Amino acid sequence: MAQAQRPSQQPAQLQLELPPGLDATYSNFVVIQHSPAEFILDFARIMPNVTSARVGARVVCAPMHAKLLLRALQENIERFEAAYGTIYVPQQGGESLTSQLFGGPQA
């Protein structure tokens, strides 16, 4: 018995709604944790020579969604670099990347 052919359907376009008054949160630091069931990303903003930071946003997602996010970020970074040039990231030496970018606490 032959299967009926379904007409090709375009996926519906997602309408993304931003609530009025939604504030964007700038982040230059993220702590990533995981359990067998989910990934937790805590986004914060750190300042030079300051030893603490407050989490501005927490995102919890399934492992599959974390992997899809990784893929989407990689694709977008490649597009960005094709348009604007390579993004410079300092080489990690003896000190941590965070210390290289933001400095350590003043003695």
N, C-alpha and C positions, 0 to 999 in steps of 0.2 A: 504494500500500500504506500503510495507516494505521499510525502508530507506536503501540506499546503504551504505555498510561499507567502511569507509576510512581506508587505510593502516595507521598503527601507524607511525607517523613522529617524528623524533627527532628534537627539536628546533635547528635552526642554531646557531652555536657558534659565539658569538660576538667577533670581532677582535677589540681590544682597541688600538688606535694609540696615542702615546705620541709624541707631536711635538718636533723637535730638539730644544735644548736650553731651554726646560721647566724647570724652577726652582721649586723645592719643597718648600713649605712654612711651616715652623714649627709653630704650634700653641699650646699654653697651656691655652687659654682662649677663650670662645665663648659667644657672646651675641645673644640671640634668641628672635626674634619678630615674630608676625604673624598678618595677616588680615584674613578676611573670605576666601580669595582666595589663599593665599600663606604663606609660612614660609620663614623668612629671617634669615640666620645664618652668623654673622660677626665673622670671626676668627682673633685673634690677638695673639701677644706674649707679655706677661708682665714680667717685671723683678723685683726682690726684691727692695723695697724702691724707686721705680719710680712711679710717680703718673699719668702717661699717657701711652697710647699704641696706635699704629697705626694698623688699620685693614689691614691684609695682603691678605685676600680673603673674598669675599662675595658670598654666595650660596643662590639662591632663588629657591624654589621648591613648588610644589603643596602639599596640606595637605596629600593626599594619599602617595606621595613619601616620605614625612617626616616620616610618620608612618612606611613605608617599610624600611626606613633608620634605624629607631629605632629598628625594628625587626632584621635587618641584623647586627647591632652593638651588640645587645644582644646575638645573636647566635655566633658571633665571639669572644665576651668576654668569653662566656662559653667554647668555644674551647681553647682559650688562657689559661684560668685558669685550665682546665683539663690537659694541657700540662706543664704549668709552675708554677702553684699554684695561690692562691687567690691574687688578686690585692688589696693592702692596700689603703684605703681611710680614712683619719682622720675623727673622729666623730665631727659633728658640735656642738659646745658649744655656749658660749656667743659671740664669735667673728666670723666673716664670714670665710667661707672656704678659700676664696682668701687670707685673712689676715693670716690664719694659714699656708698656703702653701708658701706665698711670702712675708709676713711681711707688715707692714704699713709704711707710710712715716716717715722719721726721723724728730724729732722735733728740 
